[in-house]
Amino acid sequence: MTQLERRERYTLGHHPSVLRTHSWRTAENSAAYLLPYLRSGLRVLDLGSGPGTITLDFARIVAPGTVIGVDAAAEVVIDARARAVTAGIGNVEYEVGDAYALDLPDDSVDVAHAHQLLQHVGDPVAVIRELRRVVRPGGIIAVRDIVYGGAVWYPLSEGLTRWMEVYQELARTNGGEPDAGTRLKSWAMEAGLTDIRSTASVWSFESPVDREWWGGAWSERAKTSSFATQALETGIATEGDLTEISAAWRDWVEAADGWFAVPHGEIIAIVD
């Protein structure tokens, strides 16, 4: 099945405001559930590696083992390679690839990790099956994804409520599932995995720095990123909606009592 047949389109795109937030991610703040399973000498796949910050953390942990980051966007892969060179980390490589057809042999990695990927794909079960193919028996598939519908914030805001409505509808129109974190265990079971451990964790933002990082980025995305372009193209939002959403995020950033939290689902699956 082709990407077109799956109706897949990446909702966020690769605007600088998106890459800036993705570069904040580390193994500690985004993959803590996996860290107890990592050790020196493992071969790790990081699928949907983006700017590669989590990937680099994995490489530090498993050295002299190796890590391969795979992403669909060539420009992001180029940036990740440069980041690895700057960091002086040599046991990592980044490649452009297809999550449904990885350029890896069967049973060739010890751990396959995907963070915030399955919410964007049209057939998450097929992606998990592909991860199962490349992970050796006894190895681990680790997946973490957001539950947008579980997000809560203060102060309450009509603009942020509208943001959630637009994002949920647009993500599903693009073939994704914005509440993917709630479905990970079910998808893994459908993919044929049986030894599954399911947990949850939360991102929260409340300090001035964190509010600017999260809310400032969304204020910008609402006007200039693929989220904005696609929302207008599909008729899901108007220019007025996007202006309201952008202003609401800026108001939230500037609110001294501003607070935001969003849950994530996680699974560790042992491949048989």
PADOGU-892461 format. One record per residue (C-alpha): residue number from 1; residue in three letters; x, y, z. Coordinates in nm, 2 decimals, always signed. Example, Ala and Ser with C-alpha at 12.3 -4.5 7.8 and 13.67 -1.06 7.14 Angstrom:
% PADOGU-892461
+-------+------+--------+--------+--------+
! palum ! keti !      u !      v !      w !
+-------+------+--------+--------+--------+
!     1 !  ALA !  +1.23 !  -0.45 !  +0.78 !
!     2 !  SER !  +1.37 !  -0.11 !  +0.71 !
+-------+------+--------+--------+--------+
% end
This chain:
% PADOGU-892461
+-------+------+--------+--------+--------+
! palum ! keti !      u !      v !      w !
+-------+------+--------+--------+--------+
!     1 !  MET !  +0.00 !  +0.00 !  +0.00 !
!     2 !  THR !  +0.14 !  +0.34 !  -0.10 !
!     3 !  GLN !  +0.15 !  +0.65 !  +0.12 !
!     4 !  LEU !  -0.12 !  +0.80 !  -0.10 !
!     5 !  GLU !  -0.34 !  +0.50 !  -0.06 !
!     6 !  ARG !  -0.30 !  +0.53 !  +0.32 !
!     7 !  ARG !  -0.39 !  +0.90 !  +0.30 !
!     8 !  GLU !  -0.08 !  +0.98 !  +0.51 !
!     9 !  ARG !  +0.03 !  +1.34 !  +0.55 !
!    10 !  TYR !  +0.25 !  +1.47 !  +0.83 !
!    11 !  THR !  +0.04 !  +1.72 !  +1.01 !
!    12 !  LEU !  +0.33 !  +1.92 !  +1.17 !
!    13 !  GLY !  +0.57 !  +1.93 !  +0.89 !
!    14 !  HIS !  +0.93 !  +2.05 !  +0.93 !
!    15 !  HIS !  +0.90 !  +2.42 !  +1.00 !
!    16 !  PRO !  +1.17 !  +2.55 !  +1.23 !
!    17 !  SER !  +0.92 !  +2.59 !  +1.52 !
!    18 !  VAL !  +0.86 !  +2.21 !  +1.49 !
!    19 !  LEU !  +1.22 !  +2.11 !  +1.47 !
!    20 !  ARG !  +1.30 !  +2.34 !  +1.76 !
!    21 !  THR !  +1.06 !  +2.15 !  +1.99 !
!    22 !  HIS !  +1.17 !  +1.81 !  +1.86 !
!    23 !  SER !  +1.53 !  +1.90 !  +1.94 !
!    24 !  TRP !  +1.43 !  +1.94 !  +2.31 !
!    25 !  ARG !  +1.36 !  +1.57 !  +2.34 !
!    26 !  THR !  +1.61 !  +1.35 !  +2.52 !
!    27 !  ALA !  +1.61 !  +0.99 !  +2.63 !
!    28 !  GLU !  +1.54 !  +1.11 !  +2.99 !
!    29 !  ASN !  +1.24 !  +1.32 !  +2.91 !
!    30 !  SER !  +1.09 !  +1.11 !  +2.63 !
!    31 !  ALA !  +1.21 !  +0.75 !  +2.67 !
!    32 !  ALA !  +1.26 !  +0.70 !  +3.04 !
!    33 !  TYR !  +1.05 !  +0.38 !  +3.03 !
!    34 !  LEU !  +1.30 !  +0.22 !  +2.79 !
!    35 !  LEU !  +1.63 !  +0.32 !  +2.97 !
!    36 !  PRO !  +1.63 !  +0.02 !  +3.22 !
!    37 !  TYR !  +1.64 !  -0.21 !  +2.92 !
!    38 !  LEU !  +1.94 !  -0.05 !  +2.75 !
!    39 !  ARG !  +2.30 !  -0.16 !  +2.81 !
!    40 !  SER !  +2.64 !  -0.15 !  +2.65 !
!    41 !  GLY !  +2.68 !  -0.34 !  +2.33 !
!    42 !  LEU !  +2.32 !  -0.34 !  +2.20 !
!    43 !  ARG !  +2.22 !  -0.25 !  +1.84 !
!    44 !  VAL !  +1.93 !  -0.01 !  +1.85 !
!    45 !  LEU !  +1.70 !  +0.12 !  +1.58 !
!    46 !  ASP !  +1.54 !  +0.46 !  +1.64 !
!    47 !  LEU !  +1.25 !  +0.49 !  +1.39 !
!    48 !  GLY !  +1.12 !  +0.84 !  +1.32 !
!    49 !  SER !  +1.44 !  +0.98 !  +1.47 !
!    50 !  GLY !  +1.39 !  +1.34 !  +1.36 !
!    51 !  PRO !  +1.67 !  +1.57 !  +1.47 !
!    52 !  GLY !  +1.83 !  +1.28 !  +1.64 !
!    53 !  THR !  +1.86 !  +1.40 !  +2.00 !
!    54 !  ILE !  +1.71 !  +1.09 !  +2.16 !
!    55 !  THR !  +1.92 !  +0.88 !  +1.91 !
!    56 !  LEU !  +2.24 !  +1.03 !  +2.04 !
!    57 !  ASP !  +2.15 !  +0.96 !  +2.40 !
!    58 !  PHE !  +2.09 !  +0.60 !  +2.31 !
!    59 !  ALA !  +2.43 !  +0.59 !  +2.13 !
!    60 !  ARG !  +2.60 !  +0.71 !  +2.45 !
!    61 !  ILE !  +2.43 !  +0.45 !  +2.66 !
!    62 !  VAL !  +2.49 !  +0.14 !  +2.44 !
!    63 !  ALA !  +2.84 !  +0.22 !  +2.32 !
!    64 !  PRO !  +3.04 !  +0.04 !  +2.18 !
!    65 !  GLY !  +2.71 !  -0.09 !  +2.05 !
!    66 !  THR !  +2.55 !  +0.09 !  +1.75 !
!    67 !  VAL !  +2.24 !  +0.30 !  +1.69 !
!    68 !  ILE !  +2.07 !  +0.37 !  +1.36 !
!    69 !  GLY !  +1.82 !  +0.65 !  +1.32 !
!    70 !  VAL !  +1.57 !  +0.63 !  +1.04 !
!    71 !  ASP !  +1.35 !  +0.91 !  +0.92 !
!    72 !  ALA !  +1.14 !  +0.98 !  +0.61 !
!    73 !  ALA !  +1.26 !  +1.34 !  +0.57 !
!    74 !  ALA !  +1.60 !  +1.38 !  +0.40 !
!    75 !  GLU !  +1.65 !  +1.73 !  +0.53 !
!    76 !  VAL !  +1.60 !  +1.62 !  +0.89 !
!    77 !  VAL !  +1.84 !  +1.33 !  +0.84 !
!    78 !  ILE !  +2.11 !  +1.57 !  +0.72 !
!    79 !  ASP !  +2.06 !  +1.79 !  +1.03 !
!    80 !  ALA !  +2.08 !  +1.48 !  +1.25 !
!    81 !  ARG !  +2.41 !  +1.37 !  +1.09 !
!    82 !  ALA !  +2.56 !  +1.71 !  +1.15 !
!    83 !  ARG !  +2.44 !  +1.70 !  +1.51 !
!    84 !  ALA !  +2.62 !  +1.37 !  +1.57 !
!    85 !  VAL !  +2.94 !  +1.51 !  +1.42 !
!    86 !  THR !  +2.93 !  +1.81 !  +1.65 !
!    87 !  ALA !  +2.87 !  +1.59 !  +1.95 !
!    88 !  GLY !  +3.16 !  +1.37 !  +1.85 !
!    89 !  ILE !  +2.95 !  +1.05 !  +1.86 !
!    90 !  GLY !  +3.07 !  +0.79 !  +1.61 !
!    91 !  ASN !  +2.85 !  +0.48 !  +1.69 !
!    92 !  VAL !  +2.54 !  +0.63 !  +1.53 !
!    93 !  GLU !  +2.42 !  +0.66 !  +1.18 !
!    94 !  TYR !  +2.12 !  +0.82 !  +1.03 !
!    95 !  GLU !  +1.94 !  +0.71 !  +0.71 !
!    96 !  VAL !  +1.63 !  +0.81 !  +0.51 !
!    97 !  GLY !  +1.39 !  +0.52 !  +0.52 !
!    98 !  ASP !  +1.03 !  +0.39 !  +0.50 !
!    99 !  ALA !  +0.87 !  +0.28 !  +0.82 !
!   100 !  TYR !  +0.68 !  +0.02 !  +0.63 !
!   101 !  ALA !  +0.98 !  -0.13 !  +0.45 !
!   102 !  LEU !  +1.30 !  -0.09 !  +0.65 !
!   103 !  ASP !  +1.63 !  -0.15 !  +0.48 !
!   104 !  LEU !  +1.74 !  -0.39 !  +0.75 !
!   105 !  PRO !  +1.76 !  -0.77 !  +0.75 !
!   106 !  ASP !  +1.53 !  -0.98 !  +0.97 !
!   107 !  ASP !  +1.64 !  -1.02 !  +1.33 !
!   108 !  SER !  +1.91 !  -0.76 !  +1.29 !
!   109 !  VAL !  +1.86 !  -0.53 !  +1.59 !
!   110 !  ASP !  +1.82 !  -0.58 !  +1.97 !
!   111 !  VAL !  +1.59 !  -0.29 !  +2.03 !
!   112 !  ALA !  +1.35 !  -0.09 !  +1.80 !
!   113 !  HIS !  +1.23 !  +0.24 !  +1.94 !
!   114 !  ALA !  +0.97 !  +0.48 !  +1.80 !
!   115 !  HIS !  +0.87 !  +0.80 !  +1.97 !
!   116 !  GLN !  +0.57 !  +1.01 !  +1.85 !
!   117 !  LEU !  +0.56 !  +0.82 !  +1.52 !
!   118 !  LEU !  +0.25 !  +0.60 !  +1.52 !
!   119 !  GLN !  +0.02 !  +0.89 !  +1.57 !
!   120 !  HIS !  +0.11 !  +1.01 !  +1.22 !
!   121 !  VAL !  +0.10 !  +0.69 !  +1.02 !
!   122 !  GLY !  -0.20 !  +0.55 !  +0.83 !
!   123 !  ASP !  -0.13 !  +0.18 !  +0.93 !
!   124 !  PRO !  +0.04 !  +0.17 !  +1.27 !
!   125 !  VAL !  -0.01 !  -0.21 !  +1.30 !
!   126 !  ALA !  +0.19 !  -0.26 !  +0.98 !
!   127 !  VAL !  +0.47 !  -0.04 !  +1.12 !
!   128 !  ILE !  +0.48 !  -0.25 !  +1.44 !
!   129 !  ARG !  +0.49 !  -0.57 !  +1.23 !
!   130 !  GLU !  +0.79 !  -0.43 !  +1.04 !
!   131 !  LEU !  +0.96 !  -0.35 !  +1.37 !
!   132 !  ARG !  +0.89 !  -0.71 !  +1.48 !
!   133 !  ARG !  +1.05 !  -0.83 !  +1.16 !
!   134 !  VAL !  +1.38 !  -0.65 !  +1.23 !
!   135 !  VAL !  +1.41 !  -0.72 !  +1.60 !
!   136 !  ARG !  +1.57 !  -1.05 !  +1.70 !
!   137 !  PRO !  +1.38 !  -1.30 !  +1.92 !
!   138 !  GLY !  +1.41 !  -1.19 !  +2.28 !
!   139 !  GLY !  +1.46 !  -0.83 !  +2.17 !
!   140 !  ILE !  +1.25 !  -0.53 !  +2.25 !
!   141 !  ILE !  +1.00 !  -0.30 !  +2.07 !
!   142 !  ALA !  +0.95 !  +0.02 !  +2.26 !
!   143 !  VAL !  +0.69 !  +0.27 !  +2.15 !
!   144 !  ARG !  +0.57 !  +0.60 !  +2.31 !
!   145 !  ASP !  +0.30 !  +0.82 !  +2.17 !
!   146 !  ILE !  +0.09 !  +1.12 !  +2.29 !
!   147 !  VAL !  -0.28 !  +1.13 !  +2.39 !
!   148 !  TYR !  -0.37 !  +1.48 !  +2.26 !
!   149 !  GLY !  -0.73 !  +1.44 !  +2.39 !
!   150 !  GLY !  -0.60 !  +1.40 !  +2.74 !
!   151 !  ALA !  -0.42 !  +1.74 !  +2.75 !
!   152 !  VAL !  -0.53 !  +1.98 !  +3.02 !
!   153 !  TRP !  -0.43 !  +2.34 !  +3.07 !
!   154 !  TYR !  -0.48 !  +2.65 !  +3.28 !
!   155 !  PRO !  -0.59 !  +2.93 !  +3.24 !
!   156 !  LEU !  -0.88 !  +2.80 !  +3.04 !
!   157 !  SER !  -0.91 !  +2.95 !  +2.70 !
!   158 !  GLU !  -1.16 !  +2.94 !  +2.41 !
!   159 !  GLY !  -0.86 !  +2.97 !  +2.17 !
!   160 !  LEU !  -0.68 !  +2.67 !  +2.31 !
!   161 !  THR !  -1.01 !  +2.47 !  +2.30 !
!   162 !  ARG !  -1.03 !  +2.56 !  +1.94 !
!   163 !  TRP !  -0.67 !  +2.46 !  +1.89 !
!   164 !  MET !  -0.75 !  +2.11 !  +2.02 !
!   165 !  GLU !  -1.06 !  +2.08 !  +1.80 !
!   166 !  VAL !  -0.86 !  +2.18 !  +1.49 !
!   167 !  TYR !  -0.56 !  +1.96 !  +1.56 !
!   168 !  GLN !  -0.77 !  +1.65 !  +1.63 !
!   169 !  GLU !  -0.97 !  +1.69 !  +1.31 !
!   170 !  LEU !  -0.67 !  +1.77 !  +1.10 !
!   171 !  ALA !  -0.46 !  +1.48 !  +1.23 !
!   172 !  ARG !  -0.74 !  +1.24 !  +1.15 !
!   173 !  THR !  -0.80 !  +1.39 !  +0.81 !
!   174 !  ASN !  -0.43 !  +1.33 !  +0.74 !
!   175 !  GLY !  -0.48 !  +0.96 !  +0.82 !
!   176 !  GLY !  -0.33 !  +0.97 !  +1.17 !
!   177 !  GLU !  -0.46 !  +0.92 !  +1.52 !
!   178 !  PRO !  -0.39 !  +1.21 !  +1.77 !
!   179 !  ASP !  -0.47 !  +0.99 !  +2.07 !
!   180 !  ALA !  -0.24 !  +0.71 !  +1.96 !
!   181 !  GLY !  -0.10 !  +0.66 !  +2.31 !
!   182 !  THR !  -0.43 !  +0.50 !  +2.42 !
!   183 !  ARG !  -0.41 !  +0.24 !  +2.14 !
!   184 !  LEU !  -0.05 !  +0.12 !  +2.15 !
!   185 !  LYS !  -0.13 !  -0.20 !  +2.34 !
!   186 !  SER !  -0.42 !  -0.28 !  +2.11 !
!   187 !  TRP !  -0.21 !  -0.22 !  +1.80 !
!   188 !  ALA !  +0.08 !  -0.43 !  +1.94 !
!   189 !  MET !  -0.16 !  -0.72 !  +2.01 !
!   190 !  GLU !  -0.30 !  -0.69 !  +1.66 !
!   191 !  ALA !  +0.05 !  -0.70 !  +1.52 !
!   192 !  GLY !  +0.09 !  -1.04 !  +1.69 !
!   193 !  LEU !  +0.30 !  -0.94 !  +1.99 !
!   194 !  THR !  +0.20 !  -1.12 !  +2.32 !
!   195 !  ASP !  +0.45 !  -1.01 !  +2.59 !
!   196 !  ILE !  +0.35 !  -0.65 !  +2.63 !
!   197 !  ARG !  +0.41 !  -0.41 !  +2.92 !
!   198 !  SER !  +0.21 !  -0.10 !  +2.90 !
!   199 !  THR !  +0.27 !  +0.22 !  +3.10 !
!   200 !  ALA !  +0.21 !  +0.60 !  +3.09 !
!   201 !  SER !  +0.40 !  +0.92 !  +3.15 !
!   202 !  VAL !  +0.33 !  +1.29 !  +3.13 !
!   203 !  TRP !  +0.49 !  +1.60 !  +2.98 !
!   204 !  SER !  +0.41 !  +1.91 !  +3.18 !
!   205 !  PHE !  +0.51 !  +2.27 !  +3.13 !
!   206 !  GLU !  +0.48 !  +2.56 !  +3.37 !
!   207 !  SER !  +0.80 !  +2.75 !  +3.41 !
!   208 !  PRO !  +0.85 !  +3.07 !  +3.20 !
!   209 !  VAL !  +1.11 !  +2.88 !  +2.99 !
!   210 !  ASP !  +0.89 !  +2.58 !  +2.94 !
!   211 !  ARG !  +0.59 !  +2.79 !  +2.86 !
!   212 !  GLU !  +0.79 !  +2.97 !  +2.59 !
!   213 !  TRP !  +0.93 !  +2.65 !  +2.45 !
!   214 !  TRP !  +0.59 !  +2.48 !  +2.42 !
!   215 !  GLY !  +0.34 !  +2.77 !  +2.38 !
!   216 !  GLY !  +0.57 !  +2.99 !  +2.19 !
!   217 !  ALA !  +0.63 !  +2.72 !  +1.93 !
!   218 !  TRP !  +0.26 !  +2.65 !  +1.90 !
!   219 !  SER !  +0.18 !  +3.02 !  +1.86 !
!   220 !  GLU !  +0.42 !  +3.02 !  +1.57 !
!   221 !  ARG !  +0.30 !  +2.69 !  +1.42 !
!   222 !  ALA !  -0.06 !  +2.82 !  +1.42 !
!   223 !  LYS !  +0.03 !  +3.09 !  +1.17 !
!   224 !  THR !  +0.33 !  +2.96 !  +0.96 !
!   225 !  SER !  +0.38 !  +2.58 !  +0.97 !
!   226 !  SER !  +0.22 !  +2.29 !  +0.78 !
!   227 !  PHE !  -0.04 !  +2.28 !  +1.05 !
!   228 !  ALA !  -0.17 !  +2.62 !  +0.94 !
!   229 !  THR !  -0.14 !  +2.55 !  +0.57 !
!   230 !  GLN !  -0.32 !  +2.22 !  +0.59 !
!   231 !  ALA !  -0.59 !  +2.35 !  +0.82 !
!   232 !  LEU !  -0.67 !  +2.62 !  +0.57 !
!   233 !  GLU !  -0.65 !  +2.39 !  +0.27 !
!   234 !  THR !  -0.89 !  +2.14 !  +0.42 !
!   235 !  GLY !  -1.13 !  +2.40 !  +0.54 !
!   236 !  ILE !  -1.10 !  +2.28 !  +0.90 !
!   237 !  ALA !  -0.99 !  +2.62 !  +1.02 !
!   238 !  THR !  -1.02 !  +2.98 !  +0.89 !
!   239 !  GLU !  -0.76 !  +3.25 !  +0.90 !
!   240 !  GLY !  -0.96 !  +3.39 !  +1.19 !
!   241 !  ASP !  -0.94 !  +3.06 !  +1.38 !
!   242 !  LEU !  -0.56 !  +3.04 !  +1.34 !
!   243 !  THR !  -0.51 !  +3.40 !  +1.45 !
!   244 !  GLU !  -0.72 !  +3.33 !  +1.76 !
!   245 !  ILE !  -0.52 !  +3.01 !  +1.83 !
!   246 !  SER !  -0.19 !  +3.18 !  +1.79 !
!   247 !  ALA !  -0.29 !  +3.47 !  +2.02 !
!   248 !  ALA !  -0.43 !  +3.22 !  +2.28 !
!   249 !  TRP !  -0.10 !  +3.04 !  +2.29 !
!   250 !  ARG !  +0.09 !  +3.37 !  +2.33 !
!   251 !  ASP !  -0.15 !  +3.47 !  +2.61 !
!   252 !  TRP !  -0.08 !  +3.13 !  +2.78 !
!   253 !  VAL !  +0.29 !  +3.18 !  +2.76 !
!   254 !  GLU !  +0.26 !  +3.52 !  +2.93 !
!   255 !  ALA !  +0.03 !  +3.40 !  +3.21 !
!   256 !  ALA !  +0.24 !  +3.36 !  +3.52 !
!   257 !  ASP !  +0.00 !  +3.09 !  +3.64 !
!   258 !  GLY !  +0.01 !  +2.91 !  +3.30 !
!   259 !  TRP !  +0.02 !  +2.52 !  +3.33 !
!   260 !  PHE !  -0.01 !  +2.25 !  +3.07 !
!   261 !  ALA !  +0.01 !  +1.87 !  +3.08 !
!   262 !  VAL !  -0.03 !  +1.60 !  +2.83 !
!   263 !  PRO !  -0.02 !  +1.22 !  +2.89 !
!   264 !  HIS !  +0.16 !  +0.96 !  +2.68 !
!   265 !  GLY !  +0.11 !  +0.59 !  +2.64 !
!   266 !  GLU !  +0.41 !  +0.36 !  +2.63 !
!   267 !  ILE !  +0.47 !  -0.01 !  +2.55 !
!   268 !  ILE !  +0.76 !  -0.24 !  +2.60 !
!   269 !  ALA !  +0.71 !  -0.56 !  +2.39 !
!   270 !  ILE !  +0.94 !  -0.86 !  +2.40 !
!   271 !  VAL !  +0.96 !  -1.03 !  +2.06 !
!   272 !  ASP !  +0.91 !  -1.41 !  +2.06 !
+-------+------+--------+--------+--------+
% end
